[in-house]
């Protein structure tokens, strides 16, 4: 009997296990990131370009710029290096791309053995393409930016997992192959990697560059990397660990003219990226010994300062048939890009299990899909967003002012692509008379320095799960700005009678301090005092936010500065103020007043009656008296009824006897 019961239990257990196995086999498995080969990345880029041709263009940089291939790479389904290596470039943005759009460049594995960078860059392309029609934030970025992504600028090195590019038998480090701080003109632009990046900068106007590396303490480094930029050349501190590597290090002075902009953006990128494996990104200049940077001069300095520094060289390499001298002669436009070297991991190629999952884009915990790739996608998205500030309404003002409510208009707006809001307000213009008026000036932070998830794009941040997106000093400011205004107060009577269209827009001054502005009062020729502003910053990113005279053009692209940013204009109709509209307003106000007069005093009395201690005492005594009176009254009434009944019975008997 017992053995039979055991057999039935075992059979039931087997059935349960079988059903569970069937259920799990039919359930979709979660996608995890993995390392992709040279052929897979290039093939994936071409596939995305064909499928999303309205927002992606992919092309061969070698063919576009007439640069030779660095060697042979593995093709599809082969382990042999049989096809010429190519550098594929992805240009993203809603077509046609306006020539004044803010431009950003993201560079993957410039060192071939640091394979994580290529994965981040490729999946950034994929993310932007796939999410374009689903996420309004990404839609905005692709509609207002030109984004250039280079997953494998060193394709032969990546295909071989080799750090350097092999150039005619010589191993060249592409990261230091740029014409800054070079004493020998033949020692720069030897690699095809450096030449392709140089061509991209010469034909663009990038505001922000992010270059991914690894094998170091996770950090976000910016200029200066050059040892020549130390204060009073305070170098060679023999008591510092970096001395053992033979590197000359700075012990004092790391500042660039754009130090504030570089530092703030790096800090925000570090916070938005979050940590992984206990490591959050350190932030600092590349010549800061705390960042453990191995190279005093990199492409970061060249990308940032090539157009204004005095330590540039015209390169004369002999490799690959030479390189024209004029290609390293820079104007004052091309190289003013705030650039970052991001050390993503302590390992050159972290384990695949640590790469993360696509679902972890806005997650902090590894169990929710976070990993090296998701956190660096967040970092890259912030860099793209901050390339240009913008301001937008969170609620639509509507097409027509409702005069029946007295012309009351409630507006709410927010600011992106920036951190500090020095001024913001709403500007109105009466189209028929060209008269303008504004609301009061407010200040505070942007959507990046406020409570995330409440800026109109909730889906982007609703699964962040604990990433701290607040910065000290901003917690007391509002996540968005709001204003309630009675329009008729500002409208002339003649316009109220005839009606008119009104143009409404939000205005803001943002990140003004980035430009390193100094003001000086001078006497003009007519004897009046004039305030003259001078700008210390040199980057397109900083000057475009503060300097209205900043205008740089190159090959049809331009960067134009302005002290203020403006939202899209909303056109509203102010209808004529008729007697009917006025009566509606008056009636509404009278009804409201009547309700207040009729109901407020009784409510106040009731509240006083219920809350005042003396009133409570009176209420208790009255209730007790009522209870006592009720009992006595009931007893007397019962006795009276009984007496009446007896009297009635006697009268009836007497009548019967007499009758």
JOKA-V566457 format. One record per run of one state. SS is the DSSP state (~ for helix, > for strand, _ for the rest). FROM is the first residue (numbers start at 1). TO is the last residue. Records with the same first field share a line. If there is no record, write none. Layout:
SS = FROM-TO + FROM-TO
This chain:
_ = 1-1 + 27-37 + 52-55 + 65-71 + 75-80 + 85-87 + 93-101 + 108-115 + 132-135 + 151-154 + 161-164 + 168-169 + 173-173 + 177-179 + 181-184 + 188-191 + 203-205 + 214-218 + 223-226 + 230-230 + 234-234 + 236-240 + 246-249 + 251-258 + 274-275 + 277-278 + 280-281 + 286-288 + 292-298 + 306-311 + 313-318 + 322-324 + 329-337 + 344-351 + 355-357 + 361-365 + 369-371 + 387-389 + 394-399 + 401-402 + 406-407 + 417-419 + 431-434 + 439-441 + 446-446 + 450-457 + 462-480 + 490-492 + 499-499 + 511-511 + 516-516 + 524-528 + 536-539 + 544-550 + 555-556 + 561-564 + 567-569 + 575-578 + 612-612 + 659-659
~ = 2-26 + 38-51 + 61-64 + 116-131 + 136-144 + 155-160 + 174-176 + 185-187 + 192-202 + 227-229 + 231-233 + 241-245 + 259-273 + 289-291 + 299-305 + 319-321 + 325-328 + 352-354 + 358-360 + 366-368 + 372-386 + 403-405 + 447-449 + 458-461 + 487-489 + 493-498 + 512-515 + 540-543 + 579-611 + 613-658
> = 56-60 + 72-74 + 81-84 + 88-92 + 102-107 + 145-150 + 165-167 + 170-172 + 180-180 + 206-213 + 219-222 + 235-235 + 250-250 + 276-276 + 279-279 + 282-285 + 312-312 + 338-343 + 390-393 + 400-400 + 408-416 + 420-430 + 435-438 + 442-445 + 481-486 + 500-510 + 517-523 + 529-535 + 551-554 + 557-560 + 565-566 + 570-574
